[in-house]
Amino acid sequence: MAGVPIAVDAVGHCERLVREVDRDRFLATLFAPAEARPALLSLFAFNAEIARVREIAREPLPGELRLQWWREALGGERREEARANPVAAALFDALERHGIAVRPLVELIDARALDLYDEPMRSLADLERYAEKTSSALFRIAAQILLRDYAPAADSFSLHAGIAYGVAGVLRAFPRHAARRQLYVPLEILQRHGAHVEDIFAAKATVELRAALAEMRLHARGHLVAANDFLPAAPAAVLPAFLPIALVRPALARMERRAYHPFAVSEIPQWRRQWILWRAARQPRAMTH
């Protein structure tokens, strides 16, 4: 039992980290059963650590080393180091308690390795795979924490919801990505509309770029509609894991306003984000409407 106080401290660390860097998911955990929250917080803290590797490491090599540390820790190596890392300690406890497979987490790490480099996203299929390995996987694992016999392999709801959430996230982060010469809007879509990469890096909001971004929004909405079709099949017990999806449609709507500028950060105010999550918790259909 000597490990219990460490686990409690580790969960507290995860809670503080998620509250700071992923407030939407932190708020979503408040609608989950109390006994599931430590595991959810550890999962979301892990995701936060992986998602912000580029910001922390700044260069690809240190970032690759951080990601490799997590791969090895998940593979059973670095056991003592992992026990001393509060996020790893809490995560491994959650995986064991809830019977969660390690492989999707390793695949999430592998997908996030793309973030370390400035290679552009080449096709829509590439972007969908990225969203599936990151956002969709995170939704699936969180759902398994809430319902152990949840069947992720056949879960079309998680797949489409995750892609919608991932594409909307790429659009929200477009100004930040463009400023550091990263491009997640697929070249395939840019070329279809005659938009030029160098115009993006020069922060030129051309008609062609706006058309490409509009196609991206349409694609995200298509996956949101598909997720809505599968929502009735999702057990009520897992729905708290999916609450952040409720923010996708309002985020896309902000980008369709007349005053929208692709290179200006435009976020839903925090008070409204909280209200949207609260409403979705009480009316699950609001997640996809």
C-alpha positions as CSV (number, residue, x, y, z in Angstrom):
1,M,0.0,0.0,0.0
2,A,3.0,2.3,0.1
3,G,2.3,3.3,-3.5
4,V,-1.2,4.7,-2.7
5,P,-0.1,8.2,-1.5
6,I,2.1,8.5,-4.6
7,A,-0.9,7.7,-6.8
8,V,-3.0,10.3,-5.1
9,D,-0.3,12.9,-5.6
10,A,0.0,11.8,-9.2
11,V,-3.7,12.2,-9.9
12,G,-3.6,15.7,-8.3
13,H,-0.8,16.6,-10.6
14,C,-2.8,15.3,-13.6
15,E,-5.8,17.3,-12.5
16,R,-3.8,20.5,-12.3
17,L,-2.2,19.9,-15.7
18,V,-5.5,19.1,-17.5
19,R,-7.2,22.1,-15.8
20,E,-4.4,24.3,-17.1
21,V,-3.8,23.1,-20.7
22,D,-7.1,21.3,-21.7
23,R,-9.8,23.0,-19.7
24,D,-12.6,21.6,-21.9
25,R,-11.7,18.0,-21.1
26,F,-11.2,18.9,-17.5
27,L,-14.7,20.3,-17.3
28,A,-16.1,17.3,-19.1
29,T,-14.6,15.0,-16.4
30,L,-16.8,16.7,-13.8
31,F,-19.8,15.1,-15.5
32,A,-18.3,11.6,-15.2
33,P,-18.8,9.4,-12.2
34,A,-16.3,10.3,-9.4
35,E,-14.7,6.9,-9.4
36,A,-13.7,7.3,-13.1
37,R,-12.3,10.8,-12.9
38,P,-8.8,9.9,-11.8
39,A,-8.3,7.6,-14.8
40,L,-9.8,10.1,-17.2
41,L,-7.6,12.9,-15.8
42,S,-4.5,10.7,-16.2
43,L,-5.4,9.9,-19.8
44,F,-6.0,13.5,-20.6
45,A,-2.8,14.6,-18.9
46,F,-0.9,12.0,-21.0
47,N,-2.5,13.5,-24.1
48,A,-1.6,17.0,-23.0
49,E,2.0,16.0,-22.5
50,I,2.2,14.4,-25.9
51,A,0.3,17.2,-27.7
52,R,2.6,19.9,-26.3
53,V,5.9,18.3,-27.0
54,R,6.8,20.7,-29.8
55,E,6.1,23.7,-27.5
56,I,8.3,22.3,-24.8
57,A,11.1,20.8,-26.8
58,R,11.2,23.4,-29.6
59,E,13.5,21.3,-31.8
60,P,12.7,17.9,-33.4
61,L,15.5,15.9,-31.7
62,P,14.6,16.7,-28.1
63,G,10.9,16.2,-29.0
64,E,11.7,12.8,-30.5
65,L,13.5,11.8,-27.4
66,R,10.5,12.8,-25.2
67,L,8.2,10.7,-27.4
68,Q,10.6,7.8,-27.4
69,W,10.7,7.9,-23.6
70,W,6.9,7.5,-23.5
71,R,7.0,4.6,-26.0
72,E,9.6,2.8,-23.9
73,A,7.7,3.5,-20.7
74,L,4.5,2.2,-22.2
75,G,6.4,-0.9,-23.4
76,G,7.5,-1.7,-19.9
77,E,10.9,-0.2,-20.0
78,R,12.1,2.7,-17.7
79,R,10.0,1.2,-14.9
80,E,11.6,3.2,-12.1
81,E,11.6,6.4,-14.1
82,A,8.0,6.0,-15.0
83,R,7.0,5.5,-11.4
84,A,8.7,8.8,-10.6
85,N,6.8,10.6,-13.3
86,P,3.3,11.6,-11.9
87,V,1.5,11.4,-15.3
88,A,3.1,8.1,-16.2
89,A,2.4,6.7,-12.7
90,A,-1.3,7.7,-12.8
91,L,-1.7,6.6,-16.4
92,F,-0.3,3.1,-15.8
93,D,-2.5,2.7,-12.8
94,A,-5.5,3.6,-14.9
95,L,-4.6,1.3,-17.7
96,E,-4.3,-1.6,-15.3
97,R,-7.5,-0.8,-13.4
98,H,-9.6,-0.5,-16.5
99,G,-8.0,-3.1,-18.7
100,I,-6.9,-0.6,-21.4
101,A,-4.6,-1.7,-24.2
102,V,-1.3,0.1,-24.6
103,R,-1.2,-0.1,-28.4
104,P,-3.6,2.9,-29.2
105,L,-1.5,5.1,-26.9
106,V,1.7,4.2,-28.8
107,E,-0.1,4.9,-32.1
108,L,-1.2,8.2,-30.7
109,I,2.5,9.0,-29.9
110,D,3.5,7.9,-33.4
111,A,0.9,10.2,-35.0
112,R,1.9,13.1,-32.9
113,A,5.5,12.8,-34.1
114,L,4.3,14.7,-37.1
115,D,3.9,17.8,-34.9
116,L,7.6,18.0,-34.4
117,Y,8.3,18.8,-38.1
118,D,7.2,21.3,-40.7
119,E,6.2,18.7,-43.3
120,P,2.8,19.7,-44.7
121,M,-0.2,17.5,-44.5
122,R,-0.5,16.1,-48.1
123,S,-4.0,14.7,-48.4
124,L,-7.3,14.7,-46.7
125,A,-6.9,11.0,-46.1
126,D,-3.6,11.7,-44.2
127,L,-5.4,14.3,-42.1
128,E,-8.2,11.9,-41.3
129,R,-5.7,9.2,-40.3
130,Y,-4.0,11.7,-38.0
131,A,-7.3,12.7,-36.4
132,E,-8.3,9.1,-36.0
133,K,-5.1,8.1,-34.3
134,T,-5.3,11.2,-32.0
135,S,-8.8,12.5,-31.3
136,S,-10.8,9.4,-32.2
137,A,-8.5,7.2,-30.2
138,L,-8.7,9.5,-27.1
139,F,-12.5,9.4,-27.2
140,R,-12.5,5.6,-27.5
141,I,-10.1,5.1,-24.6
142,A,-12.0,7.6,-22.4
143,A,-15.2,5.7,-23.2
144,Q,-13.6,2.4,-22.2
145,I,-12.7,3.9,-18.9
146,L,-16.4,4.8,-18.4
147,L,-17.6,1.4,-19.6
148,R,-15.2,-1.5,-19.6
149,D,-16.9,-3.6,-22.2
150,Y,-17.3,-0.7,-24.6
151,A,-16.3,-2.1,-28.1
152,P,-13.9,0.4,-29.7
153,A,-13.2,-1.7,-32.8
154,A,-16.8,-1.3,-34.0
155,D,-17.4,2.2,-32.7
156,S,-18.3,4.4,-35.6
157,F,-19.4,7.2,-33.3
158,S,-15.9,7.7,-31.9
159,L,-14.4,7.5,-35.3
160,H,-16.6,10.3,-36.9
161,A,-16.7,12.4,-33.7
162,G,-13.0,12.3,-33.4
163,I,-12.4,13.3,-37.0
164,A,-14.8,16.2,-36.7
165,Y,-13.1,17.3,-33.5
166,G,-9.7,16.9,-35.0
167,V,-10.4,18.9,-38.2
168,A,-12.1,21.6,-36.2
169,G,-9.0,21.7,-34.0
170,V,-6.7,22.1,-37.0
171,L,-8.9,25.0,-38.2
172,R,-8.8,26.7,-34.7
173,A,-5.0,26.3,-34.6
174,F,-4.5,27.6,-38.1
175,P,-3.2,31.0,-37.1
176,R,-0.7,29.5,-34.7
177,H,0.4,26.8,-37.1
178,A,0.8,29.3,-40.0
179,A,2.9,31.6,-37.8
180,R,5.5,28.8,-37.3
181,R,5.2,27.5,-40.9
182,Q,3.3,24.4,-40.1
183,L,0.6,23.3,-42.4
184,Y,-2.2,20.8,-41.5
185,V,-4.6,22.0,-44.1
186,P,-4.0,19.3,-46.8
187,L,-2.1,20.3,-49.9
188,E,-4.7,18.4,-51.9
189,I,-7.4,20.9,-50.8
190,L,-5.2,23.9,-51.2
191,Q,-4.3,22.9,-54.8
192,R,-8.0,22.2,-55.6
193,H,-8.8,25.8,-54.8
194,G,-5.6,27.3,-56.2
195,A,-4.3,28.5,-52.8
196,H,-0.6,28.9,-52.4
197,V,1.5,27.8,-49.4
198,E,3.7,30.8,-49.4
199,D,0.6,33.1,-49.2
200,I,-0.4,31.2,-46.0
201,F,3.0,31.7,-44.4
202,A,2.9,35.4,-45.4
203,A,-0.5,35.6,-43.7
204,K,-2.4,36.6,-46.9
205,A,-6.1,35.8,-46.5
206,T,-6.7,35.2,-50.2
207,V,-10.1,34.2,-51.7
208,E,-8.5,30.8,-52.6
209,L,-7.4,30.2,-49.1
210,R,-10.9,31.1,-47.7
211,A,-12.4,28.6,-50.1
212,A,-10.0,25.9,-49.0
213,L,-10.8,26.5,-45.3
214,A,-14.6,26.5,-46.2
215,E,-14.1,23.0,-47.7
216,M,-12.4,21.9,-44.5
217,R,-15.3,23.2,-42.4
218,L,-17.7,21.4,-44.7
219,H,-15.7,18.2,-44.2
220,A,-15.8,18.6,-40.4
221,R,-19.6,19.1,-40.5
222,G,-20.0,16.0,-42.6
223,H,-18.3,13.9,-39.9
224,L,-20.4,15.6,-37.2
225,V,-23.5,14.6,-39.1
226,A,-22.2,11.0,-39.4
227,A,-21.4,11.0,-35.6
228,N,-25.0,12.2,-35.0
229,D,-26.3,9.2,-36.9
230,F,-24.4,6.8,-34.6
231,L,-25.1,8.7,-31.4
232,P,-28.2,6.7,-30.4
233,A,-26.1,3.5,-30.4
234,A,-23.6,5.0,-27.9
235,P,-24.4,3.8,-24.3
236,A,-25.4,6.6,-22.0
237,A,-22.6,5.7,-19.6
238,V,-19.9,6.7,-22.1
239,L,-21.3,10.1,-23.1
240,P,-19.3,12.2,-20.6
241,A,-16.2,11.2,-22.6
242,F,-17.6,12.8,-25.7
243,L,-18.8,16.2,-24.3
244,P,-16.1,18.3,-25.9
245,I,-17.6,17.4,-29.3
246,A,-20.4,19.8,-28.5
247,L,-17.9,22.6,-29.1
248,V,-17.2,21.7,-32.7
249,R,-20.3,23.2,-34.3
250,P,-20.1,26.5,-32.5
251,A,-16.4,26.8,-33.3
252,L,-17.1,26.2,-37.0
253,A,-20.0,28.7,-36.9
254,R,-17.6,31.4,-35.6
255,M,-15.4,30.8,-38.6
256,E,-18.3,31.4,-40.9
257,R,-19.0,34.9,-39.6
258,R,-18.5,37.8,-42.0
259,A,-15.8,39.2,-39.8
260,Y,-13.8,36.0,-39.7
261,H,-10.1,36.4,-40.5
262,P,-8.1,33.1,-41.0
263,F,-5.0,34.5,-39.3
264,A,-6.7,35.9,-36.2
265,V,-7.3,33.7,-33.2
266,S,-11.0,33.4,-32.6
267,E,-12.1,31.3,-29.6
268,I,-15.5,30.7,-28.0
269,P,-15.5,32.7,-24.7
270,Q,-14.9,30.5,-21.6
271,W,-18.2,31.1,-20.0
272,R,-20.0,30.0,-23.2
273,R,-17.8,26.9,-23.5
274,Q,-18.8,25.9,-20.0
275,W,-22.5,26.5,-20.8
276,I,-22.2,24.4,-24.0
277,L,-20.7,21.5,-22.1
278,W,-23.3,21.8,-19.4
279,R,-26.1,21.7,-21.9
280,A,-24.7,18.7,-23.8
281,A,-24.3,16.8,-20.5
282,R,-28.1,17.2,-20.0
283,Q,-29.1,16.9,-23.6
284,P,-26.7,14.5,-25.4
285,R,-28.2,15.4,-28.8
286,A,-26.7,18.9,-28.3
287,M,-23.3,17.4,-28.8
288,T,-23.8,17.0,-32.5
289,H,-26.5,19.7,-33.1
